[in-house]
Amino acid sequence: MRSSGDSTAAGGPYPPHSSAADPGAETVGYRGPTACAAAGITYRQLDYWARTGLVEPSVRPAYGSGTQRLYSFRDVVVLKIVKRFLDTGVALQNIRAAVQHLRARGFRDLERMTLMSDGATVHECTSPDEVVTLLQGGQGVFGIAVGVVWRDVEAALSQLHGERIDTGETLIGHNPADELARRRRDRAV
């Protein structure tokens, strides 16, 4: 993956998943089925990507039979980005290189970047000028505005269940159609 710019700002707009003091400090994690639902992937894809190191859960990996992986919000955003690249025909090898680049830079400013690709190479753009320059050079064919993916994942996860990292308590999403979740909330009050 090639970087078109040098991004220096840190943090993110998603308070339930990060704190102002430490943008990487996650307080909520998501089990595999929840991560799959939010990212639009199958559990088989999630399992394969975790086993091969493409996108590993940063909160809690699986330790043998009976343990469950726990994914952070940013992990789920990366899962959805991988899915979007696959849907556009980018080879898994090139996606793997892009994810390794993002991992090496610490996933900071993820929601502020656009990932551009010509199908063979993935480019990171952190400003509209960089996108224009890339397109003028004939290198970008399509792009993924990560901020849009970020908001899509936020919306999807707000309807699903999460888990507090410190206590393991299940956090029930805000899906008004989920009758069982409503009853549990009512009983807990």
C-alpha positions, 0 to 999 in steps of 0.5 A: 500500500502506498501512502499519499500523505502524512497524517498527524492528527489522532483520535476519533469521533466515536465516544463509546469506543475510544476516549479523548485521552487514549484514542486506542482505549476500547471499552466495548468489544464485539463477538464474531457473529456481531462483527460479521453482521456489522461488516456484512461478512460470513463467519467462515470469512471472519474465521479464515481472516483471523486464522491467516492474520489478515484481520485479527481481533485486537481485544481478545483472540481465541485460545483453543476450543470454547473461547470466543474472539472479541473484536474492537470497533476499529477491527470491525471497520477494517473487516468492512473495508476488506469486504468492500475491496473484495466486492470491487475485485481487489485481490486478497494479496493486495488487500493483505498488503493494505491491511498490513500498512494500516496496522503498521501506521496504527490505524490512526485517522482511519475515519479521515482517509480515503483508500483508492485502488486501481485493482492492483495497488491500494493508495492511502489518501488523507485529503481531497487534494491527494485523491485528485492528484492520484486520479489525475495520474490515472492511478485510482479507479475507485475509492473507499471513503473510510469515514462513510464505512466508519459511520455504517459500522457505528449504525450497524453496531448500535443495533447489535450487542456488544460486550464490556471489555473490563467486566464481560457484561453484555451490552444490549443494542438499541434495536426497537424491534428486538423484543427479547432485548427490550424485556431484558432491559425492562427486567434489569431496571 
